[in-house]
Amino acid sequence: MGLNRCFRALVAAYLLAFLPAAVLAAPQTERVYLSGKGPKDAVAWEFSVTGGRRAGEQTTIPVPSMWEQHGFGTYNYGNEGEAREHGHYKRRFSAPADWKGKRVRLVFTFPAK
């Protein structure tokens, strides 16, 4: 056995013998989706848009989806120019009780343009 491999084996044995299991355990990542992952499991979110069709109307739409496909904003696919409206989404949720005292990160992802 090479010196480097032997050294790594000794370090691993030491860590397993003397460190508590909690220190060695890798943090577990838990994912909770507040929206769906696609059209079949989309979740209703509160929604309004600042301009175009149905501007200012307070309603719900499925997430993920495209608000233009639900009759909101400026439908300009294939046309020149860029729509200037903004969509406002809101979703209420309760954090599970077992999250208390844990580090929690909310991550928002958007599709690439």
N, C-alpha and C positions, 0 to 999 in steps of 0.2 A: 504494500500500500504506500502510495506517495506521501511525502511529508505534508503537503497541503490537504489532502484528503483525510489524513490521520488527525490533523489539527481541527478540521471542521467536525469530525466525528467526536472528538473530545469536548469541543465547545457545545455541541448539541447534547451530549450526555450530561454535562454540567448544568445546562439550562433546564433540562427535563428533571434533574434530581433536586435542584435547589430553588427554582422559581415557582411560585404558585401557579396553578393552572389558569387562573383568571388573567394573569399577566401574559401568558403565552397565547391565549385564545385571541384570534383575530376579531376585530369588531365586525358584527353582523350588519349587513345592509338590508333594510326592509323597504320595499317599494309599495306605496299605496297610490293608486291612480285616482285623481279627483275628476278626471275625464275618462272617456273611453279610449281605446287604442285604435279604433277605426269606426266605420259606419255602423257595423252590426252591434256594437256595445257603447255607442255614443251616450253621453250623459247631458241632461238639460242644465244649462247655466243661464242665469239672468243676463240679458243682453240689451244694448241700445247702440245706435250708430249716430255719429254727429252730422252726417250729410247724406245726400242722395235719397233714394227711395226709403220711405218709412223712417226718416230721420227723427230722432227723439222719442220714438215709440219704445216703451218699456215692455219687454216680453221675455221669452226664453227661446233658445235655440240649442240644438245638439252640438256637443263638443267632443271630438273634433268635427268640424265641417267648415264650409265657406259661406259667410253670411250672404254673399251675392246670390248663392243658390237658394236662399230662403227668402229672397225678395227685399234685401236691405242694401243700402249704399248704391254706388255707381257701378253698374255692370259694364266694364270696358275691355273685356278680353278681346285682343286682336285689334283694338283701336289705339291710336296714338294718344299720348298724354297719360298722366297718372292721377288716380283718384286721390283726393285730399281728405277724405273722411277718416275717422278713427272709430274703432269698435271698442265698446266698454263692456267687459265681462265681469260678472260677480258670482261667486260660489261660496256658500257657507258650509262649514264642515266642523265636526268635533274630533279632536285628537283622541286616540285611544288612551285609556287610563294608564296602560303600561308604558306609555311614552314619558310619563312624569319622571323628571330627573335625567332624561336622556338628551343627547344632542340631536336636534332635528333640523334638517335642511329642507326647505321647499325649493324645488327646481322647476322652472318653467322652460319648456322647450318649444321652439317654433320651427316649422318646416323651412328648409332651405329655399331660397328664391332662385 
